[in-house]
Amino acid sequence: MRSRTTFGVVVASLAFCASAAAGDPVEFRFSSEGISKVVLRAANATAATVGASGPSKAPILVSGTPRGGAAGYHSTDPNWKETSASAWGLSFVSQRYGPVLVISSKNEMQYIHHRYSLTDITLQVPAGVLVVTERREPSGDGTPNLAAP
């Protein structure tokens, strides 16, 4: 019976840690004027929910939930504190190439025990705009990928 109680406490503790690692969703708007195609690049882009937002002049909306941290990392610096996902500066940025808008995550990173990414991504585009999602492997520096498609 004792092992079941211990297991329950461990599971409850892990669930709390997982929810504490998430921040509030962040949302960004981009002009859709003259855009016929959007390329979305993020670590979780291929799992994004994509929908039509209405008229052709409606803005392009992208949102995601910051998640991550440095679980398991123990700095030798006694003043070091882990940065929460919501304070990491996760965002989306864009670059236009004619009628194509490239949207990339910014500050998503993976380095040893440090991993910060945007999850639960949603993308709303005006009706008729083509969307291409590309998984972006997080680097050690979080630089966005705004290269031409």
HELIX and SHEET records of a PDB file:
HELIX    1   1 ARG A    2  ALA A   20  1                                  19    
HELIX    2   2 ALA A   45  ALA A   47  5                                   3    
HELIX    3   3 ALA A   85  ALA A   87  5                                   3    
SHEET    1   A 4 VAL A  26  PHE A  30  0                                        
SHEET    2   A 4 ILE A  60  GLY A  69 -1                                        
SHEET    3   A 4 HIS A 114  VAL A 125 -1                                        
SHEET    4   A 4 THR A  49  ALA A  52  1                                        
SHEET    1   B 4 VAL A  26  PHE A  30  0                                        
SHEET    2   B 4 ILE A  60  GLY A  69 -1                                        
SHEET    3   B 4 HIS A 114  VAL A 125 -1                                        
SHEET    4   B 4 MET A 109  TYR A 111 -1                                        
SHEET    1   C 4 SER A  91  TYR A  97  0                                        
SHEET    2   C 4 VAL A 100  LYS A 106 -1                                        
SHEET    3   C 4 LYS A  37  ALA A  42  1                                        
SHEET    4   C 4 LEU A 130  ARG A 135  1                                        
END                                                                             
